[in-house]
Amino acid sequence: MLDAIRWDTDLIRRYDLAGPRYTSYPTAVQFNSQVGTFDLFHALRDSRKAQRPLSLYVHVPFCANICYYCACNKVITKDRGRAQPYLQRLEQEIQLIACHLDPTQKVEQLHFGGGTPTFLSHDELRQLMAHLRKHFNLLDDDSGDYGIEIDPREADWSTMGLLRELGFNRVSIGLQDLDPAVQRAVNRLQSLEETRAVIDAARTLQFRSINIDLIYGLPRQTPENFARTVEEVINLQPDRLSVFNYAHLPERFMPQRRINSNELPTPAQKLEMLQRTIEQLISAGYRYIGMDHFALPDDELAIAQEESTLQRNFQGYTTHGHCDLIGLGVSAISQIGDLYCQNSSDLTEYQNVLASMQLATSRGLLCNADDRLRRAVIQQLICNFNLEFSDIEQAFNIDFQGYFGDLWPQLQDMAKDGLIKLDRDRITILPAGRLLVRSVCMVFDAYLEQHSRQRFSRVI
């Protein structure tokens, strides 16, 4: 079975390194200011000529309350009036981007993230979706994957009804932990009843998929109280679960400075939390997709992994990796063909640039031939736990062992340790290595040694 995992504590301790999550390769750390709007226009033109389908990501940065663990690009404010100037600039960006694409290019995937997308009023959500429909070819038959991130404290039945009416059919619900002591330590008080109400609404309104986010490693968490949270979440029966490792990086993320580091669980406790969580979820029928993600067997991600068609992009695991990803809003990242580009992460700068009718592209990267090759290798390993050398050789006209000859000793060491099976014609991630697949991918990362590992979270 693809979801088979073998827990090996010694192996985890040796290979639990800091490294990228590989939502892209090269990663965003390699982005530079040499890439700008000229490159974006070229990529959009190529997308138009190739008639590639689209995936849209819309970033809504506002939150009414701060969560101390959060590392997202957000603006904390109680002033709901700040949304309207932002929406005006966002709509300008939508218009500027759309005029370089073909109106027949279908939007197969749409995702609103943040921040808290439901910070917007009902009228503002209607306004934004109407503008998107005016300028992009959004599907009307409910066949697209149209998702939105939900904070249950900022949503009720009427909100869920509006979102369904606007075309959303997937929701991702931030929960993190249900223990009141943990919630107080991270400034996110959210009851099980609030969460259950949103899920009940989503099911009644026939949303197609429900995802719940959890975080282990938060202050005041113990293996026992986190296991209780997981049990309650299993009772809610989400289609997907994301169980993230909290990375305490207060030097990079200012809100995390409010967390008392003395209250953080020990590395051994974090390992126990993860092990127990995996056991609970597998016992409840969930499959381990990889990289903190679990899904029920009939979920599209699980089916795609069975069929070796699963992919990964800036939105995580996806069945729409063949789409060009257009990022809209402050800090949003696009992946269009071989171009990665990111908008300014500063809200004032983003709005000022668009006020002058220019795009807010601030940095990015254009993949070279080696990047494309390594991206394909990492994608196969991280999505399907298997890499056929012949697939890469045919696609890139190389001899795999010859091209990666300098990496062979590392791969052989991993094979001896039981992370992988290394054959003459393939690499297979073994059950003991699946939790550590990032460590295997890092072997193929040509840029990793150029950057401090402190920029990244640990594998587990």
C-alpha positions in Angstrom: 0.0 0.0 0.0 1.2 3.5 -0.8 0.3 4.8 2.7 2.6 2.2 4.4 4.9 3.9 6.9 7.5 2.4 9.2 8.5 4.4 12.2 12.3 4.2 12.8 13.3 6.5 15.6 17.1 6.1 15.0 16.7 6.9 11.3 14.5 9.9 12.0 17.0 11.4 14.5 19.9 11.0 11.9 18.0 12.4 8.9 15.8 15.0 10.6 17.6 17.9 9.0 16.5 21.4 8.2 15.5 21.8 4.6 13.0 23.1 2.0 9.4 21.9 1.7 9.8 21.8 -2.1 6.5 23.5 -3.0 8.8 24.5 -5.9 12.3 23.8 -7.2 14.3 25.9 -7.2 12.8 27.2 -4.0 11.7 30.8 -3.3 15.0 31.4 -1.5 16.6 31.5 -5.0 14.3 34.3 -6.2 16.1 37.5 -7.2 15.2 41.0 -8.3 16.5 40.5 -11.9 13.1 39.0 -12.8 10.3 41.6 -13.4 7.2 42.4 -15.3 8.8 42.0 -18.7 9.5 38.3 -17.9 6.0 37.9 -16.6 4.5 39.3 -19.8 6.6 36.9 -21.9 5.4 33.9 -19.8 1.8 35.0 -20.0 2.1 35.3 -23.8 3.5 31.7 -23.9 0.7 30.5 -21.7 -1.8 32.1 -24.0 -0.2 30.6 -27.2 -0.1 27.1 -25.6 -3.7 27.5 -24.3 -2.7 26.1 -20.9 -5.4 25.8 -18.3 -5.1 28.1 -15.2 -4.9 27.9 -11.5 -5.6 31.2 -9.6 -4.3 32.0 -6.1 -5.8 35.1 -4.5 -4.1 36.4 -1.3 -6.2 38.3 1.2 -3.7 39.4 3.9 -6.0 40.8 6.6 -6.6 39.2 10.0 -8.6 40.7 12.9 -6.5 38.8 15.5 -2.8 37.7 15.6 -1.9 34.0 16.0 1.5 33.9 17.6 2.7 30.9 15.6 1.8 32.3 12.2 4.5 32.8 9.5 2.1 33.9 6.8 2.2 37.3 5.1 -0.6 39.1 6.9 -1.8 42.5 8.2 -3.4 42.5 11.7 -6.2 45.1 11.9 -9.7 45.5 13.4 -10.4 48.2 10.7 -12.5 46.4 8.1 -12.3 49.5 6.0 -8.7 48.6 5.0 -10.0 45.9 2.7 -11.6 48.2 0.1 -8.5 50.1 -1.0 -6.7 46.7 -1.3 -9.6 45.2 -3.4 -9.3 48.2 -5.8 -5.7 47.4 -6.4 -6.3 43.7 -6.6 -8.9 44.2 -9.2 -6.5 46.4 -11.2 -4.0 43.5 -11.0 -6.6 41.0 -12.2 -7.4 43.2 -15.2 -3.8 43.8 -16.1 -2.9 40.1 -15.9 -6.1 38.9 -17.7 -5.5 41.1 -20.8 -2.4 39.1 -21.6 -4.2 35.7 -21.5 -6.8 34.2 -23.7 -10.3 34.5 -22.4 -11.0 30.8 -23.3 -8.2 29.5 -21.0 -10.2 27.6 -18.3 -9.6 28.2 -14.6 -9.5 24.7 -13.3 -8.4 25.6 -9.8 -9.0 28.7 -7.6 -7.8 29.2 -4.1 -8.3 32.1 -1.7 -5.7 32.2 1.1 -4.4 34.6 3.6 -4.5 36.0 6.2 -8.2 35.4 6.6 -10.2 35.6 3.3 -13.5 35.9 5.2 -12.2 39.1 6.7 -13.9 40.5 3.6 -17.6 41.4 4.0 -20.2 39.4 2.0 -20.5 42.4 -0.5 -16.7 42.5 -0.9 -16.5 38.8 -1.6 -19.3 39.1 -4.2 -17.4 42.1 -5.7 -14.2 40.2 -5.9 -15.7 37.0 -7.4 -17.7 39.1 -9.9 -14.4 40.8 -11.1 -12.6 37.4 -11.4 -15.5 36.0 -13.5 -15.5 39.1 -15.7 -11.8 38.7 -16.6 -11.1 35.0 -16.3 -12.9 31.9 -17.6 -14.2 30.5 -14.3 -16.2 27.3 -14.6 -19.9 27.4 -13.8 -20.6 23.7 -13.6 -19.0 23.0 -10.2 -16.3 20.9 -11.9 -13.4 23.1 -10.9 -11.4 22.8 -7.6 -12.4 26.1 -6.0 -11.2 26.3 -2.4 -11.0 28.9 0.4 -9.2 29.0 3.7 -11.7 29.4 6.6 -11.2 30.6 10.2 -14.3 29.3 12.0 -14.3 32.4 14.2 -14.8 34.5 11.1 -17.5 32.4 9.4 -21.1 31.2 10.0 -23.8 29.5 8.1 -24.6 32.6 6.1 -20.9 33.0 5.1 -20.7 29.3 4.1 -23.9 29.7 2.0 -22.5 32.7 0.3 -19.2 30.9 -0.5 -21.1 28.0 -2.0 -23.2 30.4 -4.0 -20.1 32.1 -5.4 -18.7 28.8 -6.6 -16.4 27.5 -3.9 -16.6 23.8 -3.3 -13.6 23.1 -1.1 -12.8 24.5 2.3 -9.6 24.4 4.4 -10.2 25.0 8.1 -7.5 26.3 10.4 -7.8 24.5 13.8 -4.2 23.8 15.0 -5.1 22.5 18.5 -8.2 22.2 20.6 -6.6 22.3 24.1 -7.6 25.7 25.8 -4.2 26.0 27.4 -2.4 25.7 24.1 -4.9 28.0 22.4 -4.2 30.7 25.1 -0.4 30.3 24.6 -0.7 31.0 20.9 -3.6 33.6 21.1 -6.1 31.5 19.1 -9.2 30.7 21.2 -11.4 28.5 19.0 -13.9 26.0 20.3 -14.7 22.6 18.9 -18.4 23.8 18.6 -17.3 26.7 16.3 -15.3 24.4 14.1 -18.1 21.7 14.0 -20.7 24.3 13.0 -18.6 25.4 10.0 -18.1 21.7 9.0 -21.8 20.9 9.4 -22.6 23.9 7.2 -20.1 22.8 4.5 -21.5 19.3 4.4 -25.1 20.4 4.3 -24.3 22.9 1.5 -22.5 20.0 -0.4 -18.9 21.3 -0.4 -16.9 18.6 -2.1 -13.9 18.5 0.2 -13.0 19.6 3.8 -9.4 19.9 4.9 -8.4 20.6 8.5 -5.0 22.0 9.5 -3.2 20.9 12.7 0.1 22.0 14.2 2.3 19.9 16.5 5.1 21.4 18.6 3.2 24.4 19.9 3.7 25.7 23.5 2.0 23.6 26.3 1.3 20.7 23.9 1.9 17.2 25.2 1.6 13.9 23.4 -1.5 13.2 25.5 -3.4 16.4 24.9 -2.5 16.5 21.2 -3.7 12.9 20.9 -7.1 14.1 22.3 -7.2 16.9 19.7 -6.5 14.4 16.9 -9.2 12.1 18.2 -11.8 14.9 18.1 -10.7 15.8 14.6 -11.0 12.2 13.4 -14.6 12.3 14.7 -15.2 15.3 12.4 -14.2 13.1 9.4 -12.4 15.7 7.2 -11.5 14.4 3.7 -7.9 15.7 4.2 -5.7 16.6 7.1 -2.5 18.7 7.2 -0.4 18.0 10.3 2.4 20.6 10.3 5.5 20.7 12.4 5.7 24.1 14.2 9.0 25.7 13.3 10.0 28.2 16.0 11.9 30.9 14.2 11.4 34.1 16.2 14.3 35.8 14.6 12.4 35.7 11.2 8.8 35.9 12.3 8.0 38.7 14.8 4.7 37.2 16.2 6.6 34.1 17.4 8.6 36.3 19.8 5.4 36.3 22.0 5.7 32.6 22.5 7.5 31.5 25.6 10.1 29.1 24.3 10.3 27.4 27.8 6.8 26.1 27.1 7.6 24.4 23.8 7.6 20.6 23.9 11.0 18.8 23.7 12.2 17.2 20.4 11.4 13.8 21.9 7.8 14.9 22.8 7.4 16.3 19.2 8.5 12.9 17.8 6.0 11.1 20.1 3.2 13.5 19.0 3.9 12.8 15.3 4.2 9.0 15.8 0.9 8.8 17.8 -0.8 11.1 15.2 0.2 8.9 12.4 -1.0 5.8 14.2 -4.3 7.4 15.0 -4.9 8.6 11.4 -3.8 5.4 9.7 -6.0 3.4 12.2 -8.9 5.7 11.3 -8.5 4.9 7.5 -6.5 7.9 6.4 -3.6 7.5 3.9 -0.3 9.2 4.3 0.2 11.3 1.2 3.5 12.7 2.2 4.9 15.9 3.7 2.4 16.2 6.6 -0.6 15.4 4.5 -3.2 12.7 5.0 -6.3 11.9 2.9 -9.2 9.4 2.9 -8.7 6.7 0.2 -11.4 8.1 -2.0 -10.0 11.6 -2.0 -8.5 12.9 -5.3 -5.0 13.2 -3.8 -5.0 9.6 -2.7 -6.3 8.4 -6.1 -3.8 10.6 -7.9 -0.9 9.1 -5.9 -2.1 5.6 -6.6 -2.1 6.5 -10.3 1.3 8.3 -10.1 -0.2 11.6 -11.3 0.1 13.6 -8.1 2.0 16.8 -8.3 3.2 19.6 -6.1 3.2 23.4 -6.4 3.0 26.5 -4.2 -0.4 25.4 -3.0 1.0 22.0 -1.8 0.0 18.7 -3.2 -2.3 19.1 -6.2 -4.0 17.3 -9.1 -3.6 20.5 -11.1 0.1 20.8 -11.5 -0.4 21.0 -15.3 -2.0 24.4 -14.9 -0.2 27.7 -15.0 -0.5 29.2 -11.5 -1.3 32.9 -11.4 -0.7 34.5 -8.0 -2.8 37.6 -7.3 -2.4 40.0 -4.3 0.4 41.0 -2.0 3.2 38.5 -1.8 1.5 36.1 -4.1 3.7 33.7 -6.2 3.1 32.7 -9.8 4.5 29.7 -11.6 4.0 30.1 -15.4 5.9 27.6 -17.5 9.5 27.9 -16.4 9.0 31.3 -14.7 8.5 31.8 -11.0 7.7 35.4 -9.9 6.4 37.0 -6.7 4.6 40.2 -6.0 5.9 42.6 -3.4 5.4 41.4 0.1 4.9 45.0 1.4 1.2 46.0 1.3 1.9 49.7 0.8 4.4 49.1 -2.0 2.0 46.6 -3.6 -0.9 49.1 -3.6 1.3 52.1 -4.7 2.8 50.2 -7.7 -0.7 49.1 -8.9 -2.0 52.6 -8.4 0.3 53.6 -11.2 -1.2 50.8 -13.4 2.0 48.7 -13.2 2.3 45.1 -11.9 3.9 44.6 -8.5 6.3 41.9 -9.5 9.3 42.3 -7.3 11.4 39.1 -7.7 11.5 35.7 -9.3 13.5 33.1 -11.2 13.6 31.7 -14.7 14.4 28.0 -14.6 17.4 26.7 -16.6 17.8 23.2 -18.1 19.4 21.9 -14.9 16.6 23.4 -12.8 13.9 21.7 -14.9 15.7 18.3 -14.7 16.1 18.4 -10.9 12.6 19.8 -10.5 11.2 16.7 -12.3 13.3 14.4 -10.1 12.2 16.0 -6.8 8.6 16.1 -8.0 8.6 12.4 -8.6 10.2 11.5 -5.3 8.1 13.8 -3.1 4.8 12.9 -4.8 5.0 9.3 -5.7 7.9 7.9 -3.6 9.4 6.4 -6.7 11.6 7.6 -9.5 12.1 5.7 -12.8 15.5 6.7 -14.3 14.2 6.0 -17.8 11.4 8.6 -17.5 14.0 11.3 -16.7 16.5 10.1 -19.3 13.9 10.2 -22.1 12.4 13.5 -21.0 15.8 15.3 -20.7 18.1 13.2 -23.0 20.6 12.3 -20.3 22.2 9.3 -18.7 20.9 9.5 -15.1 23.8 7.8 -13.3 26.2 9.8 -15.4 24.5 13.1 -14.7 24.2 12.5 -11.0 27.3 10.5 -10.5 28.7 12.8 -7.7 25.5 12.1 -5.7 25.8 8.3 -5.9 27.7 7.8 -2.6 25.0 9.7 -0.7 22.3 7.7 -2.3 24.2 4.5 -1.5 24.5 5.5 2.1 20.7 6.2 2.2 20.1 2.8 0.7 22.3 1.1 3.4 20.4 3.0 6.1 17.1 1.8 4.7 15.6 5.1 3.5 15.6 4.1 -0.1 16.0 1.1 -2.4 18.6 2.0 -5.0 18.4 -0.1 -8.2 20.1 0.2 -11.5 17.0 1.8 -13.0 15.1 3.4 -10.2 14.9 4.9 -6.7 12.1 3.7 -4.4 11.4 5.5 -1.1 11.0 2.7 1.5 8.3 2.8 4.2 11.0 3.9 6.8 12.0 6.8 4.4 8.6 8.2 3.6 8.5 10.5 6.5 12.0 11.7 5.5 11.4 12.2 1.8 12.5 15.8 2.1 16.0 14.5 3.1 16.2 12.4 0.0 15.1 15.3 -2.2 17.7 17.5 -0.6 20.4 15.3 -2.1 19.3 16.5 -5.6 19.1 20.2 -4.6 22.0 22.1 -6.3 21.4 25.3 -4.3 21.1 24.0 -0.8 24.6 24.4 0.4 24.6 28.1 -0.7 22.1 29.0 2.0 21.9 28.7 5.7 19.8 25.8 6.8 18.3 28.1 9.5 16.0 29.5 6.8 14.2 26.2 6.7 12.1 24.1 9.1 13.3 20.6 10.1 11.9 17.6 8.3 10.1 16.4 11.4 
